[in-house]
Amino acid sequence: MGGRRLAGHVIELGASVHMPRIGCGPAGGEWPLVEPLVAGRLAGRGIPVTVYDHGEGA
């Protein structure tokens, strides 16, 4: 599910998003590149977002 679709569902439900640093770690992404996408597509629309660190190097 893309960020825009997710945002629409979250807004419709009046919910918030709780997630790990998606796309990072074993996936090979870097949080400084992923974070602006999360901020723009979710937090930028007023959706509360909580990001958790899990595993080694957190």
C-alpha positions as a Markdown table, in Angstrom:
| # | Residue | x | y | z |
|---|---|---|---|---|
| 1 | Met | 0.0 | 0.0 | 0.0 |
| 2 | Gly | 1.5 | 3.3 | -1.0 |
| 3 | Gly | 1.9 | 6.2 | 1.4 |
| 4 | Arg | -1.0 | 8.2 | -0.1 |
| 5 | Arg | -3.4 | 5.3 | 0.1 |
| 6 | Leu | -2.3 | 4.6 | 3.6 |
| 7 | Ala | -2.8 | 8.2 | 4.6 |
| 8 | Gly | -6.4 | 8.2 | 3.2 |
| 9 | His | -7.3 | 5.1 | 5.2 |
| 10 | Val | -5.7 | 6.5 | 8.4 |
| 11 | Ile | -7.5 | 9.8 | 8.0 |
| 12 | Glu | -10.8 | 8.0 | 7.3 |
| 13 | Leu | -10.4 | 5.9 | 10.5 |
| 14 | Gly | -9.1 | 8.8 | 12.7 |
| 15 | Ala | -6.1 | 6.6 | 13.5 |
| 16 | Ser | -2.4 | 7.1 | 13.9 |
| 17 | Val | 0.6 | 5.2 | 12.4 |
| 18 | His | 3.1 | 3.2 | 14.5 |
| 19 | Met | 5.9 | 1.6 | 12.6 |
| 20 | Pro | 9.6 | 0.6 | 12.6 |
| 21 | Arg | 12.1 | 2.4 | 10.4 |
| 22 | Ile | 10.6 | 0.8 | 7.3 |
| 23 | Gly | 12.9 | 0.2 | 4.3 |
| 24 | Cys | 16.1 | 0.4 | 6.5 |
| 25 | Gly | 18.3 | -2.3 | 8.1 |
| 26 | Pro | 18.1 | -5.6 | 6.1 |
| 27 | Ala | 16.2 | -3.8 | 3.3 |
| 28 | Gly | 19.3 | -1.6 | 2.7 |
| 29 | Gly | 17.6 | 1.8 | 2.8 |
| 30 | Glu | 18.8 | 4.7 | 4.8 |
| 31 | Trp | 16.5 | 6.5 | 7.3 |
| 32 | Pro | 17.6 | 10.0 | 6.3 |
| 33 | Leu | 16.2 | 9.2 | 2.8 |
| 34 | Val | 13.0 | 7.4 | 4.0 |
| 35 | Glu | 12.1 | 9.8 | 6.8 |
| 36 | Pro | 11.1 | 12.8 | 4.4 |
| 37 | Leu | 8.7 | 10.4 | 2.6 |
| 38 | Val | 7.0 | 9.5 | 5.9 |
| 39 | Ala | 7.0 | 13.1 | 7.0 |
| 40 | Gly | 5.5 | 14.4 | 3.7 |
| 41 | Arg | 2.9 | 11.7 | 3.1 |
| 42 | Leu | 1.7 | 11.1 | 6.7 |
| 43 | Ala | 2.9 | 13.7 | 9.2 |
| 44 | Gly | 2.5 | 16.4 | 6.6 |
| 45 | Arg | -1.2 | 15.5 | 6.4 |
| 46 | Gly | -1.6 | 15.8 | 10.2 |
| 47 | Ile | -1.4 | 12.1 | 10.9 |
| 48 | Pro | 0.3 | 11.3 | 14.2 |
| 49 | Val | 3.3 | 9.0 | 13.4 |
| 50 | Thr | 5.4 | 7.1 | 16.0 |
| 51 | Val | 8.6 | 5.4 | 14.7 |
| 52 | Tyr | 10.2 | 2.7 | 16.8 |
| 53 | Asp | 13.8 | 1.4 | 16.7 |
| 54 | His | 14.2 | -2.4 | 16.9 |
| 55 | Gly | 17.2 | -4.7 | 16.7 |
| 56 | Glu | 20.9 | -4.1 | 16.6 |
| 57 | Gly | 22.2 | -0.7 | 16.0 |
| 58 | Ala | 19.0 | 1.0 | 17.1 |
